[in-house]
Structure formats: structure tokens, C-alpha cells
Amino acid sequence: MQAKETLFADLVQGKAQQFQVPLYQRTYSWTEPQLGQLWADILEQAELLEAGDRASTHFLGSVVLAPSPRNEVMFPQWLVVDGQQRLTTLSLALAAIRDHIADAQPDEAERIDEEYLINKRKNGTAYFRLLPTQADRPQFAAHIRGPLDNQVGVGNVGRAYDFFRRKLLEAEDPAAPRDVFRIEQAITYRLTLVAVTAERGDNVHRIFESLNNTGLKLSQADLLRNYLFMRMPTRGEHVYETYWLPLQNSLSNDELEQLMWLHLVLGGDDRVRRQDLYASQQQHFERREFTEAEIEAYIRDLYRHGALFRRLLHPEEEPDPAVRAHVRRLGTWQAQVSYPALMLLLERRERGEVGSSDTARAMSYIESFLVRRMICRVPTNNLNRIFQAVPGQMPLDVPVADGLRQLLSADNRFWPDDDELREKIRKAPFYQYGRWHQRKMVLQRLEESYGHPEPVDFASARLTIEHVLPQSAGDEWMRMLSEDASDTETPEDLHARLRHTLGNLTLTAVNSELSNHPFERKQDLLKGSHLEMNRRIAATDRWGAREILARADDLAERAIALWPAPLRGIGRAERSRDWQLAHQVLAALPHGTWTSYGDLAAFLGSGAQAVGNHLAATPGVANAHRVLTSEGKIPDGDRWSSPGEGGDVRARLTADGIRFTVNGAADPTQRKSADDLALLITDSDDVQADDEDTAQRTVRGQSEETRADRFFRQLATDDSPETVDAVRALLTGWEKLGGWVSHGAGQAITSAYLMLGEAGAPGRGIWPLTLYPGGGRGGTAEVVFQHLAAREPFTDRGLRAELLRRLNEMKSVDIPEGKLELRPSFRLSVLEDSRNRELLDETLAWFRGCWEARDTA
């Protein structure tokens, strides 16, 4: 290999030659940030030229070239192993200059064309000095040849050309005009490159790998594509145009990578991870010398699987209505984890081993497996392993659908049976498990089970989940619950136990109107609903514990009919996992907090007595001593068995940061409710994805109303103009601090995140507050302590405590210390007070300062 410093003009000028971007390269991908930086560098060099500086240059990077297999003595052709983004961008910039001056100075435009862009006496693809990869050729050729063909379409190539045309127009500003030929000279003679030229015998693929191991990181799909086409010197063009390019155009890069991984899994590899895709396939192809025909067969098979995979991504492309309905529901569930099984079914159907009706039946087992597990609160952490093993473990001696049901019913698959499903629908707080879109889909399916003669168009209806018995019950509701109370269960206990259960939940488009109204007012609104489940609720005389449980029993039988049960005798889940969930949440109790038997029971969907019996009979449960009565009292007889295990319980609680009032009760502000307990074991990285608004990010065809406009429209529905103006000022101030605002995509309720970090990637940044319109109850600011606890530098509890202290300085804001690991809220209306706004601005500036200093502390 040879390396030398050169200029763009020296590289491309001279006799006819061509620089070819190989098939294996990714498409042109520079966008505004990279283009803007390059333009700034070009203008700097142009200004230095204007000032008479003839020596300065700017180093742009390297270009790695290798002789093309089609190289000719009279027409040198080079493969661009690395550097295509730079060469393409500079060529487009010169094409923009050419077109900018074409009318006024046609001779100069022709000179630029012939010196840098074209081989005047060549035809076909040889006409171009730079020949991009096939996906970019139509756009690039259109801009080099001109005039532009309207059929070419818009892509990164076109956007880059348009960028330079805009910048050249701006450079003509009469107040500070710039000489366009100085700009051309800056590009061609002031931007230096290191040209690395490989010899014919060098291993170009190894060069490419080493460059991209230390520089720009390619995806697994990029690396595998590069590897495959480098091994196809004679068949590459045909295979690329026939199979790869259509496949690449039909899938995003991430989807293509997922397809490649699925192809491996369908072959029986139940261990390979997506991040190891390239290494695994490379090892496969290097075990022996694969011919070009064999590599072509692999790509052809990948192309065939791509058509099946698109049906999972775009259910409307599935021809069979029953299969399409299942695929659509699993897409709504966001059940990408089940793709190995779904692809297996579609492939078996394509091969004629199973018909569409049995394919739909098999998919119903997958849907049931996921839905029943969610309703019964089975953790999802082993789903990847379960479904990835399906292709390699499918029974061979039974029909496909029966084999899949048998496989999912096996030991340790934890597919809940009918008895467990009935129990959990009655007792478990359905609203606190799974994702919002999953809970909504369960209720939608239950509504459809009524077979209403005029079914609801769920695609267009803006339905949200409504608690019939409100989450915050007023006096009238508590009086109704008192009729169902007993000596062992108060109205407050009943409310905590039943409010989030499935029997108390429904769907409605008038959530804000229903709000916390008494049942009689809700009856009037529900009677006019198009949903059969709401009409049935409205037909009852009252809505207390008995009615909620009766409805739960009805919904349970409907759920059993909708979602098939596992096969008996093959295996079933161990019921002990409920207590494992209890142990998990108790272990997560933050320092200085406690909970009650009733709170823990409501979180589990159990009873307070059962919780007490279990903790008494199970030694060694972390933080069991912090489970107290609802009054914050230590139960009679509750002592550690020996001083070595903690001694007196009150002394141990005091050491754990629990404060006691004068009457001997634990401080109620340090108590964790059932809702608080649910938040303790929510993955902090999933906080955004669990919000109703963010869960709808994948909805296609958003209206022209921007997300920010929607947020303020919804905010103005419930809050005063003064509050809306205060929130606008808050967001403007945040942006002046260097932050940015991310708005949720929800239609019913949206949101605004005050972000720091990488723009456009909330899950990888950090945010102190999330703002929500009220949905009928006034807007709120959620303080995301739980999210911050996993982000530097706020993993330091002292910093989160300082944030709490600063927020509590605002009038009417009083967040208990016990919420320091959760997501407490305060009303946005407090920002109408000018002093509160000043305090919050100061707090946000402090927050940003802490975050910026994280690497230097």
C-alpha cells in the first residue's frame, strides 16, 4: 500500500478516469450536520484566500483506493474502499457551483464539469468521474448530467445538492458578498486528503474491516453486506440489482439487520445475538470456500424471507384476512420478540406444510401466550430465549399449529392456565403491568367479544383507559364502598385493592368528562357510548366491590374464550412467582421509606392477611420489617428472632431512616402506596415508552398539527392562559440554557420532555421534568427521580435530594422525601406565580450545571 497527501483537484483531474463506489458500500448518508461543518471549513479557506493567505489548507480525511478488476490502461478505474462520503459531497458541491454560474458564465460552468465531474468522451456509466453505488446512481447522475429528472425522487444526494445551492445563494448577500470562484478554489486546492492506494494483491476486505473497526462504526448488516459482495467479483452486479437492492429499498437498515438475524435463527441457531451476527456469518462462510453461486443462493433466500418479513412489518400486505388480523394485533402488541415463531409459520405456509387457517390458529396461541402472561404478571425477561428456540425445537411428528402449542405449553414456559387467568383478572392490578398499548388492546379485544352489531372503528376512535371507580375516590364513592366493607377490610382497603383491576377498567373517548364524577354522572355518559361494555356498566344500579368482581368474572370467561389455554399435563407455571414479585419490590424499597400490608397486597393482587402470613413464614425476606399496618404501626409480636438479625423492629426502622410521629406511627410522608411500589420495579429506560403518548409513536399518518402545537392545544383546554404562557416561557428558557424539548406523539394526551444530551434520542439523554396536559384535571410537571437514579451524576442520592429541596422552595409544591425514587408531580398552575418561575429557572440552570460537570467532577 502507498499513502500520500493530495488535493481534490490533483486526485480527480487529468486524463479520463473513474472512482467507483463498490456494491458493498453503504449508501450516501451525509446530512445537514456534516454538510454544515464542511461548508464552514470551505468558507474559512475562501476567506483566507481573499486575505492573501496562499499556504493554509484544511485536512479533510483519507481516501482509500484499490484497482478495479475492470481496470484499463487508457481508462484507470479505482474502487473507493473508504472515503466515498467525502468524494460524493465535494462532487455535489462543485455541481452546485457549476449550475449556480451556468447562465451568467457558461464557459466556466463547462470547465468545472470537464475538470472534475465528467469524462467528456465516454458514454454510459463511464461518463462520470465518480460512480456511486447503485442505490445512489440515479440521483447522482441526474445532478451531474442535468437538467434534473422529476422522476428521480428525493434522497440524501438530492438534499446535499440543494444544501449547496442554498448556501451559494446566501453567499451572494450584498452586505458581504463572497467570490464563488474563491469557494471553488477552496474546495479543489485547499482541502487536503491522504490518498491510500492498495496494490492489486492486497486484501481489500481486511483493509475495509480495519478502517471501520477504528473509525466509523458500521452496522452488522453493513459489515455482512460488504463481506458478501467482496466475495462476488463476477456475479456481484447482477445479484445486487436483482435481489439486494430491492431488499435494501424495502427495509430500513435496522430491519435488514433483524432479517439477517432471523434468517440465522430460522436455520436453528438459538444462541446467536444480533450484535454477533456478522462474526457468526463470517465464520460460517469461512469454514470452507463458498462459491459465488452459493453466496448468491444465500442472498436469494434472504430476499425470499424479506417478502415474508415485510408482512410482519406491514400487515396490509398479508393476503389472508384471518392471518392479517393476528399479525396486526401482534404488531399493536409490539411483539417483535415473537418474530422467530411468526417467520417460521409464514415460511412453513409458503412451503405448503400448513394452510392459512392453521397458520392463524398457531398465531392465536402466540397471542394467547403473550396476553395471558401479561394479565398474570409473568416477567418478560425470558421471552427472547423462548421464541428464539422455537425454530430449532418444533416437534416434527405433529402438525405445525399443534406443535407450537405443545412447545409453548412445555415446562418453564409459564403460559397461565384458565384458573390462574380467572384469579388474576379478579385480583391483580391490571393497570399497573404491561405497556399502555397492551392494556388497551386487551380491553379492545374484550369489547369485540360482545359482537356488537355496529362495531367500533378502533383505528380512528381516540379511546383511552378509564377507571370507573376513580383512582382518587371522593366521599360519595367511599360511602358506596363502605357498604361492601368488612371488619377486616376498610373502604380505603377496598379502593386500593380494586381500582386498578380489570373489572374496574373500560375504554372511552370522554375520559376528561368522566373524571372523578360520582357514578350517577358517569352512568349518563356511559349510556351514550358505542361500546357494549360501557352500556353494561351503565345498566347497573351502583358500582362497588360486588359489581367490579362480577364484571371481572364475566371478562374472565370472555378472555378464556378469546385466548386459548395451554395444553394440560405438559407443564405449567409455578405459582410461587407472586411472592418472588413481592420479594423483588421489597428489596427495591428506598432508604427512609415503608409500606403497609394493604399496599403490598394491592400491588400483588393478593390479600393483606395472605401477605402477612407469607412474610411471617418466610425468613430472610429483605426489608420485611418495613411492612407495617396502614396506620404505620408495627404489628403486635413483630420482632426479629435475634439481636444479630436486627433486634427491636423500631430501632431497625429508625436506622433505616424511618421517622416516627409523637403517637408512635411511622411518618406517613415516607409511605409507599401500591402505585409507588409499581413504579419501583419499572425499568427506568422504559419510563417514556410506558407513557400513553409515547406508546403511540409508531402510529402512521399523523395530522399536520405539530406535536408542540398539540401539546399547547391540550394544555389550554384545562389550564388558564396565564399557565399556558408560563409553560411557554419555561420551555423557551430551557432551550436558552442549551436544552431541547421532545414532544410525545399521543393524540389523546401528549407530553413535553425537557431534554439534555443527544438531540432526537430521549431514551439516551437525561431530563429532569416531563410536562403533561391535564386531560380534564389540570396540567402537571412530573419530576423523574426514578429516571435520574440511573443517570450520572444523579445516581448520587444527595444530588436528587438537592433537586427535591430546590423544587420544594416553590410555593404550593411539597414533594415528600419518600418520593425520591419515584415520579412525583406538581401542578403547572404554580408557575403563574412569578417567584415560582424564577425558582424553577434557577433549579433547571443548576441541574444543567450538574450534568455538564459530570465528567470533570
Disulfide bonds with the S-S distance in Angstrom:
none
